[in-house]
Amino acid sequence: MNVAGTWWTALRGRSLARQFVLVLLTLYLAKQAIYVVAFPPFTGHDEVAHYAYLRTVATEGRVPVLLEDRLPNDLYRYCRYTLDWNPCVPNNPAALSNPPRGLPGRPQGMQYAANHPPLYYILMTPIYWATEQASPAVQQYVLRAAAIPFGIVTVLLAYLLARVLFPADRFLAFTVPAFVALQPQISYEAAMVNNDIVCIALYSWVLYLLVIGLRDRFPAKTCVLLGFALGLALLAKGTSLTAVPIVGLTVIAGTGWRDVRGWVMRGMLIALPLALLVVPWYVYLYRSYGNLTGFDQIAELQRWNRPQGGFIAQLLDREFAVMRFKETWGEFGWRQIPLSSPMLWAIGLPLAFAFGGLVQYAYSAARRGTWTEDDPVLRPTRWQALALLMLAGTCLVAYLAVVQFGTRFVLTQARYYFPAINAAALLVLLGLRTLIPLRYHTYGQAAAFAALVLLNVLIFTQYVVPHYPNW
């Protein structure tokens, strides 16, 4: 049997957009394999703490506890990539055999990720068991590779989101998944030992279901699936809480705010699976810490991690916004690899251009403006307009949540709004699409894809590889 010929025949039988997605996923898989090995062991943000959490689940059948559990001694050689394990002298044989643990009231080497929900660690436990005889460094490479499928799911959901929202449009079907697959920091999350990419994938599923719900007026099956997806997202990472108000408002808008009975019934269908999944975890948090976040214990553990300003101050702080932009496109891990100003401008200017197109799109749609081109994307129906508002609201709420987190801890980071990547990607590419005449869309989507590939090549060759000796 000619397997290669059969595969090619099946591929040719698909639409051009699906063929592109298959090629894109093949490229993505190869790129992610490079990401897995390109960064030295445990150099990703909090990989040591996440690995230690997983070890506790896999070997002791429990989740770790803040202010009680410590990072394992054999991970001290990676103390540079943890918070508060000082003095950090991994080349000192005496310290390696007896890692410093600090003084009463100022402990060192404590587990600081214990307030994270358990889903990621439960999913990775069989992989830990299968590789238990290997060294932690080898295990973390395998665990990094195990994150790749969640990245693939995120890219597929980006494609499906574009297809559901604008079924006949090829430009968005090509460019939205390409943007997600080739966004360097999202790729980084999908090749590290942490729970971010699981959260991103599940959050993307929530957004996809919301768009389907708006199109179909939230049938019972979609509502139940939505509750299930949201519950899993909350069990992956607490940043998924930003989806809760988005889900509630979208269901009300899609059902009709006057149809109280309708949206209450739909809300109950969502709430039931959601509660069954997440209530036990939040009960555990409250019983363990007296609150639903563990933030009070984090503040006690990291006394240096104090806010630098209030909500409005940080929201209007230019440096705060610039740092988030830098973290979105570069830095990697513990802010180790900053991108140069020319590179940041080369990224920022096209994004600003696309944002201008999005503003033009929104203005014309709101005024029911006339377009010279016969293009249905430029004339959204009510449910499509609501979906776009929902996606914009998702991005806004996700960013404001990062600002809010900064009012409690100075160590707020851009990756906390990464779950909104599919929403951001669709809006950015919709803005770009608006500015490109219809007859040039094929060239535009090819140029966008080529630019994203070039960006990845430049970041690796000009930043990641030269930095390798400095880790």
HELIX and SHEET records of a PDB file:
HELIX    1   1 VAL A    3  ARG A   12  1                                  10    
HELIX    2   2 LEU A   16  ALA A   38  1                                  23    
HELIX    3   3 GLU A   47  GLU A   60  1                                  14    
HELIX    4   4 ASN A   73  TYR A   81  5                                   9    
HELIX    5   5 PRO A   93  SER A   97  1                                   5    
HELIX    6   6 LEU A  119  ALA A  130  1                                  12    
HELIX    7   7 PRO A  136  ALA A  146  1                                  11    
HELIX    8   8 ILE A  148  LEU A  165  1                                  18    
HELIX    9   9 ARG A  170  LEU A  182  1                                  13    
HELIX   10  10 PRO A  184  GLU A  189  1                                   6    
HELIX   11  11 ASP A  196  ASP A  216  1                                  21    
HELIX   12  12 ALA A  220  ALA A  236  1                                  17    
HELIX   13  13 GLY A  238  THR A  242  5                                   5    
HELIX   14  14 ALA A  243  THR A  255  1                                  13    
HELIX   15  15 VAL A  260  TYR A  289  1                                  30    
HELIX   16  16 PHE A  295  LEU A  301  1                                   7    
HELIX   17  17 PHE A  311  LEU A  315  1                                   5    
HELIX   18  18 ARG A  318  TRP A  329  1                                  12    
HELIX   19  19 SER A  341  ALA A  366  1                                  26    
HELIX   20  20 PRO A  376  LEU A  378  5                                   3    
HELIX   21  21 ARG A  382  GLY A  406  1                                  25    
HELIX   22  22 ALA A  414  ALA A  420  5                                   7    
HELIX   23  23 ILE A  421  LEU A  435  1                                  15    
HELIX   24  24 LEU A  438  TYR A  440  5                                   3    
HELIX   25  25 HIS A  441  ILE A  459  1                                  19    
HELIX   26  26 PHE A  460  VAL A  464  3                                   5    
HELIX   27  27 VAL A  465  HIS A  467  1                                   3    
HELIX   28  28 TYR A  468  ASN A  470  5                                   3    
SHEET    1   A 2 GLY A 102  LEU A 103  0                                        
SHEET    2   A 2 ARG A 106  PRO A 107 -1                                        
END                                                                             
